[in-house]
């Protein structure tokens, strides 16, 4: 079944070879032919940012479902199966549903120029419109202003997570320009929840919000979140929430959890903060226990994270410093066009060893030699994950191994670890 879905995607790619092309006109035309499903969705929380978008959507879903709501979720990219991108009223779309919807949309599109991402977005909207739900968590694919998801009208709330350099070839060369693109999801009168940002980025977002007539709920000014005994403490003008610690590890995930709470409150939607402790989101500091983990000594730990840009490198390095007491070995595989040197720069000082890898089926993978060069010669060639795991020097003290650098690598690792 997934082969048939891949065949449709390959045919569509020939109509407009770029996976993402930041324009809304093609998709608007297709959606009109489909009967405008984007106008028939439940309340939407629209999430943009560089890092943390998917985690924030996962927190929104978990807390809303804990309160009894049925939630649609659209995220990207998928890690192992295409279906991961679309969750309909709480359940991953089935192969049959996905194939039927994509075949119908391909037929209605009738060979007009369209990108694969636009078709996937149309497919999600079409499926969502056909199934009753109480909420839709919608993740921006890339940027914001020209992203396919921005064809929606007025969401119930927007959210903007951490912003840093990424996709400069499409969004622009500076983080300030990129921030402006992310701010493009803001709508007049629609509240936006904004997490922790550098001062210059915060000012750009606030300026865009003022120009758009967007009410802002800003961390550090309108709300905050901090570790507390037994979990976390969230506070805003409506009061204090003492919640369990998010099940996704890392201090940066507390920011994402706070953004999710703020967006749900701003949208006046019911939620149960206890859902934070039951949130699931693969390849975000996920500990592995399968076949790959079994290649290591029994008292070692194997972790996986899809972080791949300079901002992710900084927060991962901060987290690894909290792993004091155990050596940390890094296995890194990256995508072409990513700023490998800037991603690796904060990580190299905290790594006992660094290994560069490239899996055979890893999409658009950067050559191992390029990763070694980006590390200044520090990294050693794996050249594959299994090779690196075997080559890491065994020590008497237990250690941790983190595989990171690409969501596409993360998908291959999850396959290997099954």
CORZI-V862010 format. One record per backbone hydrogen bond with DSSP energy under -1.0 kcal/mol. NH is the residue of the N-H (numbers start at 1). CO is the residue of the C=O. If there is no record, write none. Layout:
BEGIN
NH | CO
NH | CO
END
This chain:
BEGIN
5 | 1
6 | 2
7 | 3
8 | 4
9 | 5
10 | 6
11 | 7
12 | 8
13 | 9
14 | 10
15 | 12
16 | 12
23 | 21
28 | 24
29 | 25
30 | 26
31 | 27
32 | 28
33 | 29
34 | 30
35 | 32
36 | 31
39 | 36
40 | 37
45 | 136
46 | 157
47 | 138
48 | 159
50 | 162
51 | 162
56 | 52
57 | 53
58 | 54
59 | 55
60 | 56
61 | 57
62 | 58
63 | 59
64 | 60
65 | 61
66 | 62
68 | 65
69 | 64
72 | 135
73 | 87
74 | 137
75 | 85
84 | 81
85 | 82
86 | 83
87 | 73
88 | 91
90 | 71
91 | 88
93 | 86
98 | 94
99 | 95
100 | 96
101 | 97
102 | 98
103 | 99
104 | 100
105 | 101
106 | 102
107 | 103
108 | 104
109 | 105
110 | 106
112 | 109
117 | 19
119 | 115
120 | 116
121 | 117
122 | 118
123 | 119
124 | 120
125 | 121
126 | 122
127 | 123
128 | 124
129 | 125
130 | 126
131 | 128
134 | 70
135 | 70
136 | 43
137 | 72
138 | 45
139 | 74
140 | 47
145 | 181
150 | 147
151 | 148
152 | 149
156 | 44
157 | 44
158 | 191
159 | 46
160 | 193
161 | 48
170 | 167
171 | 167
172 | 168
178 | 174
179 | 175
180 | 176
181 | 177
182 | 178
183 | 179
184 | 181
185 | 182
186 | 183
189 | 213
190 | 187
192 | 215
193 | 158
194 | 217
195 | 160
202 | 198
203 | 199
204 | 200
205 | 201
206 | 202
207 | 203
208 | 204
209 | 205
210 | 206
211 | 207
212 | 208
213 | 209
214 | 209
217 | 192
219 | 194
220 | 223
221 | 218
222 | 218
223 | 218
224 | 235
226 | 233
228 | 231
231 | 228
232 | 243
233 | 226
234 | 241
235 | 224
236 | 239
239 | 236
241 | 234
243 | 232
247 | 276
253 | 250
254 | 251
256 | 252
257 | 253
258 | 254
259 | 255
260 | 256
261 | 257
262 | 258
263 | 259
264 | 260
265 | 261
266 | 262
267 | 263
268 | 265
269 | 264
272 | 63
275 | 272
276 | 273
277 | 274
278 | 275
279 | 276
286 | 304
288 | 302
291 | 417
294 | 290
295 | 292
296 | 293
300 | 297
301 | 399
303 | 401
304 | 286
305 | 403
306 | 283
313 | 309
314 | 310
315 | 311
316 | 312
317 | 313
318 | 314
319 | 315
320 | 316
321 | 317
323 | 320
326 | 323
329 | 400
330 | 353
331 | 402
332 | 355
333 | 404
336 | 364
338 | 335
340 | 338
343 | 339
344 | 340
345 | 341
348 | 344
350 | 347
351 | 348
352 | 328
355 | 330
356 | 380
357 | 332
358 | 383
362 | 359
365 | 362
366 | 334
371 | 367
372 | 368
373 | 369
374 | 370
375 | 371
376 | 373
377 | 372
380 | 354
382 | 356
388 | 384
389 | 385
390 | 386
391 | 387
392 | 388
400 | 327
401 | 301
402 | 329
403 | 303
404 | 331
405 | 307
410 | 406
411 | 407
412 | 408
413 | 409
414 | 410
415 | 411
416 | 412
417 | 413
END
